[in-house]
């Protein structure tokens, strides 16, 4: 958790025989399994092409980027080159994580526009905000101000042909005068402009029930982050299918959520290592999505 925060401050019905078991029935229209590349943050800068090829070899069809830098590209690789690499291994990148703290603070759009162009270059659909600096979220009024700025950023994205989305951690579910920051963001952002990427782990870790969130705001969650919670150590991740989160039940609400893409993510406690971890999660999901 801390490593991710530090970085961001700086990035169908099953076959008849399976009907006796819970299934991902409502996710039948979601055919591809994605990966948030932040999972491989220690490997990517050392060998972008090699790591991307290994992700594709495991079977992933989609990736979500993070950490674009206008001067250095994606982990040292220019956006055009990354687009070519992804195409060569038949991967698509429907979403990219982009911090917007500077825009929220002072309204400057240079960095925001540079990221928009980079995401367009790699063929993304969603410009996704993954983090808010702590100084921007001290009160309910702060969240209302953030929501106003998110609407404005979303307008810029819309004008460029991108959809805007917001990704949560746990802090959004803290109470501010009887209301959570997350509920404020949902209420104060324009549904026509702003979608949400629900991080299932952080929602459950915060005591939330994803199904209730989807039911209260149907169609606003076209993307999910899928990572599991270690049974013995809830603050730690584990591979999907090995932890305490009932993904079979959650995926039955995919249609209500409006799910279009989901991305495996792992932040810590990889078993046996990063690539082995994402392979385990991929294989579990592949076997359970029909």
Secondary structure, DSSP 8 states (H G I E B T S, - for coil): -HHHHHHHH------GGGTTS---GGGTT----EEEGGGGHHHHTT-HHHHHHHHHHHT--EEEE--EETTTEETTB-HHHHHHHHHHTT-EEEEEE---HHHHHH---HHHHHHHHHHHHTT-SEEEE----GGG-SSHHHHHHHHHHHHHHHHHHHHTT-EEEEE--SGGGSBSSSSBHHHHHHHHS-TTTEEEEEEHHHHHHTT--HHHHHHHTTT---EEEE-EE-SS-TTSEE-TTSSS--HHHHHTTHHHHT--EEEE---S--SS-HHHHHHHHHHHHHHH--
